[in-house]
Amino acid sequence: MRAIQQLVLKRQFRTQTGVSLIALLAAGYSTGAAAQAEVQAIAPNATQAAAPSKDVGEPAADQTGGDTVVVTGRRAALEAAVERKRRSETIVDSVVADDAGKLPDNSITEVLQRVSGVSIVRFAALGDPDHFSVQGSGVQVRGLTGVASRLNGREIFSANNGRAILWSDVTPELMAAVDVYKASTADLIEGGTGGQIDLRTKMPFDFNGKFHVAGTGELSLGDMANKADPMGSVLVTDSFDTPIGRIGLLADVAYSQFSSLSQFIRTEPYFKTRIGDTDRYIPGGFTYGDEAFQYRRNGIYGAAQWAPSDSLTFTGSFFQSKYKSQSSDYGAQVSSQTLAVDPANSTFDSNGLLLKTDSLFNRDTATFLPGGQVTSSGNKGFVESNTRTRDYSLSFAWAPQDGPLTLKGAIQRVDSRQIYDRIDIFREVSFGSGFGMDLTGGLPQISVSPATQASFADPSNYFWSASMPHNERNKGRLDTAQLDAEYKFDSSFFRSVKIGGRYAERTERDLQNGYNWAALGRGWNGDPQLTYANAAPGDVALHAFKDFFRGETLLPGNLLFASEELADRFNVDRTGLVTPPPAGFCPAGTEFNCSASGPLAQTGYGGLSGIRAPGFILPGDQVDNRTQNLAGYALVRFGPQGDGNGVSGNVGVRVVNIKNEGNGFIQQNGNTFIRDGQTVTLGTQFVARGGKAEFTRALPSINVVYAPSNQVKLRAGYNITMDLPSFNALRASGSVGVATTASPVQGQPGTFTNFTAETGNPLLKPTISNNFDLSFEYYGPRGVTFHIAPFYKRLTDLPIFSLTTRQVQVVFSDGRSETVSAAASDYINADKAATVKGVEVGGRFFLDMFEGPISGLGFEGNYTYIESKNPGDVYRDINGTIRNDAPLVGLSKHNANAALLYERNPFSLRIAYSWRSKYLQSTNSNGTNPTYAYFSAPGVSTATQIALPVYSDSYGTLDAGIRFKVTKNFSFGVQGTNLTAATAKTLMGGYPGGKLVGRSWFQSDRRISTGINLAF
């Protein structure tokens, strides 16, 4: 796309022929500055690209007269995206690579967050509000998480129990453009209640027979991670005329590294606690820590095209994205359901929620008197992940220039795999008789006594407590075949009839071994209790939480943890970690504190008898899923021939048959605990489970466009879209276990609270969305655009991860079995419809009406208002009352983007702000769904099951970038992200008066990068 730099447009963008060069660019063409453009029909989806079908000329620069606007770089890309939107048959927004072949941001999620109606999740996953993601993960279109991922119009995915690709896996340097479809047509592949995102790659014939080489290089640095990260890409392409026709080849490779450091503070749920004669709400503790994260991403893309004649083109492509990541985290935690305060030195709000206290202490529930030390748990976590996705595609397009019939077909295979290994190594240290907590400011403040702070330097005060590995080995495959035929009519209001069919089979085999928490040597489990004073050389290290939240909060900041080297060494197989110390290492009488024996010669801290075997227990850890799709469609296009004004559109229906099949096992987790005064043990066992389901759905679509002029379009659409549940929701596997509270006697097994269950559901129905869309669009001179688009969606059969009560069978180690009531988290289809309604408003303009440098100044902005109701989803408030007044998960009521632009050679400048308001993360997330005991009086308790909703608070980021074009072939730039060092925050609901209280706070790097672009 090098020639975009030289593109010269008249102030009136349309020629007398009614086709502009911007339209050619939108369809993926390159043009010469002084030569006519030769049009090639290369778009993988002609319905949406609406590419011209004849050669079109444009006057060269010296033929346009004196009044010209030179459109280059990012502005040319912006106008290409606008023209694609204008020419589309449905509602589409696009982001197009600029003349250097670069998208405006360094990740696909960052690119998408600028699009009107699109928002991203700044967490590892929606429903996981405890793990922040700097670059974002999930994407919502108009508030819905049902977003289908496509590559050149065809399905693509990652083997991560989901249906879509992980956007972080995709190398943006390989993309020519990203299209966001907000409404559907019958010829689009089914899937995506919110919409579809299509990643479009470059093709050899896009470059109009010219040899082309382009390269990028970049270096970035985060101010907290303080690591330099390189990025680079190279593209080479050429086309040749040969005796057997025209042949084009393209190769594109890219590499990027990204390092970040994020810090977090988290409060436990505020449990209802009787203090004196008043009920108060007291936090059950806190967690704080940091996570260092780094990924290395490699992308390879190749394409070959052969046109043996003007009417026939064959295309083959290969796409591979490899994503390797590593993270290292440290966390300190106090978690207790028996914390209390003295109201005389504490402050509460009007609803009785604690705001500030000098001392949170453990309370003896039998007497309500202070009792015992406050124990802090801590963990060293280490993760290594490796994901690879490959797409192999072959396609053909037969379009005789003089004939009415067009045929297109494609076959495709996608292979994806994921390897994931994590281990957490836990320890305990005393926080003294109590700790202070101040929640009145912007961030929690946590304080301990000077004596307690001094005790943190002594290794003998730290006890090895537990380890917990988690491993995954997932692989998936997709095979598809499709054929499309279109018959065009001349001189008729009905422009064409299109029919087609598609077959697809998607399989995934996942191996996961759960989260097998197991105690290290604790004395009571047969191995002596070791401390950090017994650590083998290199097994522990001091971790300083340096400049925590840039110095804006107070907490105990220098603590000992298991070392990263130790966690790395036992990440896949922890056998050596849990090997008991040598016989006699701890003399008689020191089994519960062996510090005096000094350091071990080699690693081994006990607990081997309590772990499950390393790796995977087959077939118990295996889950198999299969989905078969068979679809056919018919579509009629109508309206004026060519690009004329008036009424146009399409009417069609897609009929889809779906077969889902899942097989797995329910695992009973072994555990020893005290129930009714007796010590009992659940045995470890697997029970086979499976299920099949078949569904047939008709998905009609109607899209009507009224264009009174070239500058105005009025759109109206109705369509039904469908979204399949994720493989995680459909999985036939699950677990049964037991929840306990810590024993009041140190070293004894926990005390029984309730049984638990967690499962998937292979019989889930697909979600159906009835969508109504309107759009008014104005395309003015000089690239001025404006749109306003109201929409309404009604969704049925949404999959809900719900907290409920189930009868399950448990088996004890002595052979007894019992049917018990369990607090269960499992997937169901919502029995009530959810609704979403809203409106998008957006536009862009430049000050071209002025002369001189100010003419390059522009503004781009959009705002989306969304309102939802989801009565089928429920949560349990702090009193255990079931409520259904939560909105849809992932939906912000207000979403806004604003960008100040400057585009005038040789400068390209962008200052962009993206913001979204509060949205629901989960109604049933880990950490906010325990069963706690409410004591109305000493020794008198009631078990209360809760599942508090967790929201992400409003959050915005400011980014900026400037690029300077030295020559037509060389440019360099500087870009900054998260310039305001924004703090992300989550909130807990379910408290009196609708009060939302702080759950978590996250802060991450400001980042600056500098790079160069070459194109020849």
N, C-alpha and C positions, 0 to 999 in steps of 0.2 A: 504493500500500500504506500510505497515511497512517493508516488506521484501525487498523493493528496496534498503534499506540501505545495505543489505548484498549481493547485486547482484555482481557477479564476472564475468567479460567478458574477453575473450581472446582478444589480440590486433587485431586479425582478427575477426570482429564482426559476420561474417557469418559462420555457421557450414556447414558440408557437406550436410545436409538435405536442406539447402537453407532458413531456417527460424531461426531468432534470438530471444533471449529473449526480446530484445528491441521491437521487433514487438509485442510480447505478451503484454508488458507494454503499447504500443500504443493503443492496443485494449482494455485495461482496466483490465489486469490481475495482480495478485500478484504471486510471485514465492518464493520458499524456497531456502536457500543457499545451502543445501545439498540434496535436494530431487527434483525429476522431477516435472515439472509444468503440472498440469492437465488443459487442455484447455476447456473453456466453451464459446460457441458462444453467447455473451451477447450484442453486439453492437446494438443499435436501428436501425442503417442503415447499413446493411451488404454491400451495394454497396460501401460506402465510407470507412468503417472500414477494409474491406477485411481481416477478421479474419481467421486464420488457421482453418481447419476443422478436424484435427487429433491431437492426443497427440504427443507432441514434447519434447524430453529430452535435457538437457544441462548438461555438466559435472559440478560437484561440484568444489569448490575452490581447493581442494587438487588433482583434476584430470586434471587440466588444465596446469600443468607444472609450472615452476618457473616464466615465463615472463607473468605477469598478470597486469591488470589495474583494480583497485577497483573503480567502478562507483557508486556514491551515491548522495543523496540529489538533489540539483537543476540541476546538470549535468545529472543525470539519467533522470530527467524530460525533459531537453532540447533534449536529444537523443531520448526519446520516441516521442516527437513532430516531430522530423526530420523523424523518421521511419514512422510515420503516413502520413506525406507529401509524402514520397517516394512511399508508397504502394497505395496511392490514385489514382483513375481513372480520377480525374480532379485536378485543381490547388487549393490546400488547404494549409493553414498555421494554426498551432495549438499552444496553450499554455497549458501545462499539469501541474497539481498539483505535488508538490515534495513529498518526502517520508513521510513528516509530514502532507500530505493532504492539502497543502497551495499553492495557486497561488502566484506569486511573488509580487503582488501589492495589495493595500487595497480597490480598486474599480475596477469594470469591465472596465470602461473607461481607467483607468491607465494601466490595463493589455493590452488592445487593442492597445494603442498608440505605443507600442514597436513593433508591427507586421509590417512587410514590406508591404507598400502600404496602410496602415491604418493611419488615422489622426483623432484627436478629436477636438471638438469645446469647447473652454474655456469660453463659455457664457451660460446663462440659456437656450437659444435656438438659432439655426441658424435663422437669421432674427431679433434677438433682441440684437443688439450690445451695449445696454446700461446697461445690467445686467451681471456682471461677475460671472462665476462659477468656484470655486477653483478646484474641481475634474473633471470638464468637463461634458458635456451633450451629444450632438450628436456625431455620429460616421460616418465618410466617408470611403468608400473603393474605392481606386483608384480615389479619388476626388469626388465620387458621394454620394449624401445623401440618395439615394434609397437603404437602407440596411434593409433587412428583419431580424426579430429576431425569433429564434427558441429555444425550450427547448427539448432536446433529439430528435431532428429531427422534432418536431411538432411546430405549430405556437403558439406564445404567444404575449401578448400586454398589454399596460396600457390604462385605460380609460381617455385619455387626448386629445381627438380629433385626435389622430394619428393612425398609423398602427402598430407601433413597441412598444416594451416595453421601458420604461424609464430605461436606464442602471443604473442610480443611485439607482433605486428601488431594484436592485438585490444584494443579499448578496453573495460576492465571496467565502466566507468560505464554501458554500454549493456545490461548483462546483468542479468536477474532472478535467475538461478541457474546453477550449473554442476553437472552430473551426471556422476559417474564410474561407468561400468558395468564391473564386474570379471568378470561372467559374461554369457553371451549367451542370447538367445531367437531362434527362427527368424525372427521378424518384424523383427529389427534388421538394418540394412544390413550386409552382409558387410564384414569388414576389422577388423584390430586383434587380433593374437595376445595382446597384453597386456590390451586392453580398449578401451573407447570413452569419449571425453569429449564431452559434449553441452552446448553453450552455449545456454541458453534466454533468449530476449528477452521483453520485456513485450508484451502484447497489449491493445488497447483495451477488450475486454469483461472483462479481468481486474479492472477498477476498478468494476464493478457499476453502470454508468450514471452515475457521479459525475464531474464536472469536476475534474481534478487537475493541479496544477502542482508540479514539484519541481525544485530546483536545488542544485548543489554548487559550492563554490569552495575552492581549496586553494593553498598556497604552500609549496614545499619547498626545502631547502638541504643540499648535501653539504659536509662539512667539508674535503675535499680539492679538489673541483671549485670550491667557493666561488662557485656561481652560483645565483641564485634562479630556481626553475622554477614557473610557474603551471599549474594544472589547473582545469577547470570543465566542468559539464554542465547541460543544461536539458531537462526532459521536460514535454510538454503533451499531455493526452489528454481526450477527452470522447466521450460516446455520445448518440445522439438517436433518439427514436421518430418515424418518418416514415410516410407512407401506404404506402410500399413495404417497410416493415419497419424493424428496428433497424439503425442505422449507427454504427460507432465509428471514430474516427481517433486516431492517436498519432504524435507526432514527438519524436525524441530526438537531441540533438546533444551531442558531447563533444570537448574539446580537452585535450591534456596535453603537457607538455614535461618532459624528464628529462635532466639533465647529470651526468656522473660522471667521475672520474679514477681510473684503476687503475695501479698500479706493479708491475713484475715483475722477477725475477731468474731466469735459467735457466742451467743447466750443460749442456755438451755431453756426449755419451756418454763413459764412462771406457774408453778403448781399452787393450787389452792391450799392454803395452810392456815389452820386455826391457831391464832396467837392471842392469848387471853380470852376474851369473849367476842373476838372479831375475826372474820375471815379475811386473810391477806393473800396476795399473790407474790410468791417468792421465787426468783430464778433458781433452777436446779443446778446452777454452776455456769461454767464458761469453757470455751476452747479458744486458743489463739495459736497462730503459727504462720509458717510461710511455705511456699512451694516454688522451687526453681524448676523451670520447664524448658526443654529444647527439642525442636524437631529438625530433621533433615528431610527434604522432599526432593525427589527426582522425577522428572517428567520426560517421557519420550513419545514423540508423535511422528508418524510417517504416513504419507498418502501418495497414491499413484492413480493417475487418470489416463484413460485411453479412449480416444474418439475416432473410431474407424471411419465415421462419416459425420456430416453435420447434424444428423438426426439421432445418433446413438452415442452414448457415453457410458463407459464402465468406470467405477471408482472402487478402489480398495484402500482401507485405512487401518492403521494400528495405533492404539492409544494405550499408554501405560503410565500409571501414577504410583510411585512408591513413597510411603510415608513412614519414617522411623522417628519415634519420639522417646524421650526419657525424662522422667520427673523425679524429683527428690524433695520430700516434704518433712517438716518437723511440726509437731503439735503438742501443746500442753493443755490438759483438760481437768476440770473438776466437774463431776456429774453425780448428783445425789438427789434423791427424792425426800430427804429428811433434813434439809437445810432450814434454818430459822434465823430470826433476828430479834434483837431487843428493840421494841418500838420506841423506847426512850431516846435512843441514839440513831434512829432511822427516819427516813422521809418517804411518804407514799403519795400517790396521786389521788384524785377524787374517787377513783374506782378501787382503791386499795392495792394498786400495783406498786411494788418497791421501786423507788427512784434512787435512794442513796442510803448506805449504812456503813458504819465503822467496822462491823464484824458480822459476816455470815458464818454460822457455826453449825456443826452437826447436833441434832437434838435426839435424845432418847425418846422414842415414841411411846414407851411404857410410862414415862414420868414427865415428859415435856421439859426435862432439864438438859442443859448442855452436856454433851458426852462424846469423848474421843477426839482424836486428831482428824483433820480434814486431809484426805488422801488425794493427791493429784496423779492422774494417769498421764502418760505421755507416749507418743509413738514416733518412730522413725519409719516413714513410708518410702518405698522405692518402686518405680514402675518402668518397665520397658515394653514398648509396643511397636509392632511392625505390620503395616497394612499394604497390600499390593492389589491393584485393580487393573485388569487388562480388557480391552475391547478390540475384537476383530470384526470388521464389517466388510461385506462385498455388496455392491449395489449397481443397478443399471437404470438408465433413463432413455427411453425411445420416444422421440417427439418429432415426427416428420414435419417439416416446415409448411408443407402444403396440405397436410392431412389433418382430419379432425380428431384422430385418436392418439392418445398419449398413454404409454405404459411405463410403470416404475416398479421396481422390485428390490428386495434386499434380504440378505441373511446375515445373522449376527451371532456372535458368541461373546459373553462376558464372563470372565473368571475373576473371582476376588477371594482373598484370604486375609485372615487377621491372626496374629500371634500376640498374646497379651499376658504379661507376667507381673504380678504385684506381690509384695510382702510388706507387712507391718510388724514391727518389733516393739512391744510395749514394755514400759517400766513404770514404777510407782515411786513417788517421793512425797514426804509430808509437807503440807502447807501450813503447819502449825495448828493452833486451836481455832483459827478462823482467819478470814481475809476480808478486806474492805472492797466495796464495789460502788462506783459512782456512775449512774446512768442518766445524769441530768444534762450532759453536754452532747456534742455531736458524735463522740466516740466513747465507749465504755472505758473507765479507768479502774484498774485492779491493783490492789496494794496488799503487801504482807508486812509483818513486823521486821525490824532490822535483824533480829535473831534468826528468823526463818530465812531471810535473804542470805545471811551468812552461811546457813546450813546447806545451801545449794552447791557450795563449792566442795563439799565432802563426798567423795564417791561412795562411801559406806552408807550414806543415807538414801541411795537409789537402789531399788529392788527390781531384778529381772522378773517380769510378770507373765508375759504371754507372747505368742506369735500367731500371725494369721496370713496365710498365703491365698492368692487367687490366681488361677491360670486359665487361659482360654486358647483354643486352637479351632478356629472357625474357617470354613471354606464354603463358597457358594458358586453356582453356575447358572447362567441364563442362556438359552438357545431360542432364537426367534426366526421366523420367516414371514414376510409380508409381500403382498402384491396389490397394486393400485392401478386402476384404469380410469381415464377421463375422456369423455367424448364432448367436443366443443361444437356449438352451433354458431353459424354465421347469420348476421342480420336478424337476430331474435332476442327478445327480452330475456329468455332463458339462455344463459351463456354456456352452461355445461352441466353434464351429469357425471358424477364420480362415484365409483364403487370400489370396494377393496376388502381385504381380509387379512387377518394376522393370527399366527399361532405362536405361543410362547410357553416355555416350561422353565420354571425357576425352582432350583433346589438349593437347600443349605443344610450343612451338617455342622453342628456346633458341639464342641467339647468344652465343658465348664465344670470346675470342681468346687464351686461354691466358695464361701468365706469360712474356712475351717479354723475358727478361733480355738486355740488350745493353750492351756497354762504351761508355762515353763516350770522348772522345779519350784514347788511352793511349800514343801514340807508335808502338807496333808496328802499330796499325790505320790508320795514315795521317794521323791528326789529332794535333796536339801535346797533351801532358799538361798540363792546367791545374790550378792550385791555387785555394784559396779567396782567395788574394791577387789572383787574376784575376776574382773574382766581380763581376758587374754590381751596381749599387746595389740593395739590398733582397733579393738572392738568397741570402744566408747570414745566420744569426742565432745568437747564443749561447743555448743551452738549459741551464738550471740544473735539475738533478734535486733540487728543493727538498724538504727534510724527508723524504728518501727512506725509505720504510717507517717513517715517524714517528721518524726518527733512530736506528733500531735496527741499521743496517748501515753499513759503510764501503765507499766505492767512489769512483772519479774522477767527480766530480759536475758539472763545468762544461765543456761541450764545444760545439764549433761544428757546425752542421748546415745543410743546405739549409733555407731558410725555408718556412713554411707558405704564404705568398703565392706562392712559386715553384711549389710542388707543386699548389696549387689552380689556378694559371693553366694548367698543362700536364697536368691530370688526364685529360682526354679525348683530347687530341692533343699529343704531346710533340715535334712537329717542330721548334718553335723552340728547345726545350731542347737538342737534339742537333745543331743547325746549327753547322758549324765556325766558329771565330773568323776574323776578316778575314785575308786573305793577308798574310804578313809580320808578323803580330802577335807571333809568337814568332821571334826572330832565329835564324839557323843556330847549332846547338850547344845550344839551349835547348829542344829538342823534348820532353824528358822532365821538364822543370821550368821552367815559363815565368813563375815568380813575379815576376821582375824587370821584366816588361812592365807590371805594374800592372793595375788593374781594366779590364774591358771596358766599352764604352759601352752595350752591350745583351747580353741573354742569348744564349748559344751556346757549348756546351762540347764539341762534336764527337761523332762516332759515328753520323752520319746514315746512312752507307753500311751500317751493321750492323743497323739496325732493320727490322722488317717494317712494312708500310704501316699507318698508323693506321686505327682502326675495325675493320671485319670483312671478311675475305676470303671471298667467297661462291662456291660453297656450302660451302667447306671448314670454316668456323666455325659452321655450322648443324647442329643436332641436332633431329630430329623424333621425337616419341613419341606413341603413340596406344594407349589402352586402351578396349576395349568390354566392358561387362558386361551380361549378361542373366541375371536371377535370378527364381526363383519359389519359393514356400514354402507349407507347410500347417502349421497349429498347432491343437492341441486343448487347451482349458483344462478343468480339472476341479476339483472341490471344492465345499464348501457354498455355497449361494446367499448373496448379500450379503457381510457381513464376518464370517461365523461362523467358529468355531474348527474344528479338525480337520485333515484331510489335503487339500491342494490343490496345484496346480501346473500345468505345461504340458508337452506333448510335441510336438515338431515337427521338420521337416527343411527346410533351404534348399538348393536346387540352383543352382549358379552356373556359368555358362559365361564364360570370360575369353579375350579375344584381345588380345595385346600385339604391337605393331609398332614397330620403331625403325629410323631411317636416319641415317647420319652419315658421318664421314670419320676416318681415321687420319692424323694429322699427323706428318711427320718434321721434327724441329726442327733447323734449320741450326746448325752449330757447327764451329769450327776448333780442332784439337787436334794433339798430337804422339803418334803411335802407331808403335811399333817404330822409333823414331828419325826417322820421317818426318812432316812437317806435312801433314795431310789435312783435308778439309772435307766435312762432310755437307751435302747440298743440302736446301733446304726444299721439300716436296712434300706433296700430299694424295692418299690412296687411299680410294675409296668403300667403305662397309661398311654392311650392313643385316641385318635378321633379323626373322622372324615366329614366334610361338608361340601355341598354343591349348590351354587346359586346361578341364576340367569337373570340378568338385568337389562332393560332397554333404556338407553340414554339419548333422549332426543335433544336437539339443539336448533335454535332459531336465532339468526343474527341479521338485523336490518340496519342499513346505513342510509341516511338521507344527506346528500351533499348539495346544498343550494349553490355552492361555488367551490373553487379550489381551496378556499381558505377556511371553510366551515364544514364540519361533519357532526351529524347527530346520530348516535348509535343507540340501539335498543336490542337487548338480547335476553333470551331465556334458555337455560340448558340445565340438564341434570348431570352431575358428575359423581364419581364413585371413588372411594378410597379403601384399599384393603388394609386390614389391621397389620401391624408389624409382626414379624416372626417372633419377637419377644412376647407380644400379647397372645399369639396363637400357640406358643410352645406347649407341649403336652407334659412338661416337667414342672417340678415345684418342690417344696420342702415342708416338713412338719417338724416342730421343735417345741421348746419351752422357754418362757421368759422368767427371769429370776431377779431378785434384788439381793444386794450384797448382804452376807450374813453379818449379824452384829458381833459374832465371834471371829476374830481375825484368823485366816487360814482355813476356815470351814467352807463347804460348798454353799452356793447361793440358796436363798429361800424361794420356793415356788410362788409365782404370781399367776400365770395363766399359760395355757398351751397356745401355740401360734401355728399358722399355716400361710403359705404363699405359693400361688400357682398361676399358670397361664391357662388359656382356654382355646383349644383347637376348633371349637364349634362357633366361634364368633362370626357374626354377619358382617359384610362390608358396610361401611358408612355411606349413606346417600345424601347428597346435597342438592336441593332445588335452588337454583340461582337466578336472580333477576338483576339485570344490569342496565344502566343508562349512562350515556357519556356525551357531553357537549365538548367539542374540541375546536379550537381556533388556531390556525396556522397562518401567522401574519408575515409581512415582509421582513427581510433581514433576520430571519430566524426567530421571530417572536412567536411564542406558543403559550396557550392557556387551555386548561381543561378542568371540568368539574364532572364528577362521576359518582352518583349515588348507587348503592347496591344493597341487596337483601338476600340472605341465605337462610334456608331452613334445613337443619341437619337431623337425620334420624339414625338410630343404631350406632351412636358414638361409642367407641370402646372406653370404658371407665375402669381405672385401677382403684377399686373400692375397698374400704374397710368394712367388714361385716363379720358375722358369726357363723361358723360352719361346724357341723358334727364330723369329726375325723377319728380314725382308729389309730391308737398308738400301741407300741409293743415295748415292754420293759425287758431289761436284760435277763430277768429270771424266767422269762417265757410268758408272763401274764400279758394279756391284751385288754384294752379298755377303749370304749367309744366315749370320747370327751368332747366338750364344747371348746372350740378354739377361736381366738381372734384372728380372722383370715383376711389377707389382702389378695384379691384376685381380680381378674378382668371379667367384666360383664358388658353387654350392650345396654346402653342407657334406655330405660323404658319410657322416657319422655323426650320430645324433640327439643333441640337447642336452636336458637335463632341468633343471627348476626345481621346487623344493619349499620350502615355508615355512609360516608361520603368522602371522596378524595378531591382535593383542589390543588392545582399546581400550575407552574408556568416558568417561562424563561424569557429574558430580553437582554439585548445589548444596546448601548447608546450610539448606534451607528448614525443617528441623525445629526450628530455633532462631528466636527472636523478635529483632526489632531489626535493626540494620545488618548483623550477621554473616550473616543469612539470604541476603544477596546474593552471598556468597562461593562460588566454585565451582572445579572443576578438570576439565580435559579432557586426555586423553593417549592415545597409541597407540604401539604398537611392532610392527615387522614383522621377522621373521627369514626370510631367504631363502638357500638354498644351491643352487648350480648346477654343472653340468659341461657342457663344450662341447668334446668331443674332436675335433670337425671343424675347429676353428680352430687355427692353428699360428703360432709365432713362431720366430725364430732368436736364440739367446743370443749372448753376446759372443764365443764361440768358433765361431759359425756353425752350431752343432748345432740341428737342428729339434726343437721341443718342442710338445706339445699339452696341457699341463696348465693352461692358462689358463681362468678362469671365463667366463661370458657377459659380453659388453661391456655396461657400464652398470649392472651389478647389484651393489648393496651387500649384504653379509650382514646388517648391522644398520641399521635405520632407526627413528628415534624422534622424536616430537613431544610436547611438554608445554606446557600453557597454564594459567596462573592467571587466573581470571575473576572479575570482580565486576560484577553486574548488579542494580542497585537504583536506582530513580529518585531523583535525576536523573542518576546516574553509570553509565557503562559503561566497564569497564577490562579490558584484556587484556595479559598479559605472556607471550610465546610464545617457545619455544626449539625450533628444528628442527635435527636432526643426522642425518647418515648416515656410515657407515663407508667404508673404502677400497673403490673399485670400479675395474674395468678400463676405461680410455678407448679404447685401441687396441692391436692387435698389430702395426700397420704404419703408424705415423704419420710425417709429415715430420720430418726431423732426427734420428730414431733408427733409420733403416734404410739407412745408407750401406754401401758396401763399403770396407773399410780394409785397409791393408797392414801385416801383422804382420812385424816384422824380428826373426828369431831370432838374427841376427848382422849386423854391418855389411855392407850390400849384399845380404843374403839375406832375401827376403821371400816371404810367402804372402798372397794376396788372401783376405780373409774377409768374406763377406756376412752382415750382421746385420739383424735387425728386432726391436728390443727392445720388450717390452710396456710401456706407460705407464699408470700407475694414478693416479687422484685419491685423495689421502690423505683420511682422515676430516675432516669439516668441519661446523661448526655455527654458526648465527647466532641472536642474541637480538634480538627486536623487542618493542616495547611501544606501547600506545596508550590514551588516555583520552578519553572523550567526555562532554560535559555538556549535558543537555537543558534549555534555558532555558524554552521553552514547548512545547506539543505540536506547534508548527509550526517551531520554530527550535532548532538545536543547533550546538555547535562542539566541536572536538577537536584534540588534539595526538598525533602518532604519530612514533615513532623506529624506525629499522631499522639492522641491523648495529651494535648499540650497543657490542659488545665489540671492534669493529674486527678481526674474525677474519682470520687469514692462511690463504689456500688454498694447498695444496701438491700437486704431482704427483711421482710416483716412477717410476724406471726399474727394470725387472727384467732377468733374464737373466744375473746375475752369480753367482760361486761361492757355494755354500752357500745359494742362494735369497735372497741379499742384495738388498734394495731400496734404491736410493740416490736422493738428491734430484735431481729434474729441474728443477722450476720452483716459484717462490713468488710469490704474488699478494696485493696488498692494495688495498682500495678504500674508498670513502667510508663514514663514518657519515652517516646522513641523518635530518633532523628535518623534519616538515611540520606545518602547522596549517591547519585548514579549517573551513568552515561548511556546514550543510545546512539547506535550507528546503523545506517541503512544505505545500501548501494544497489 
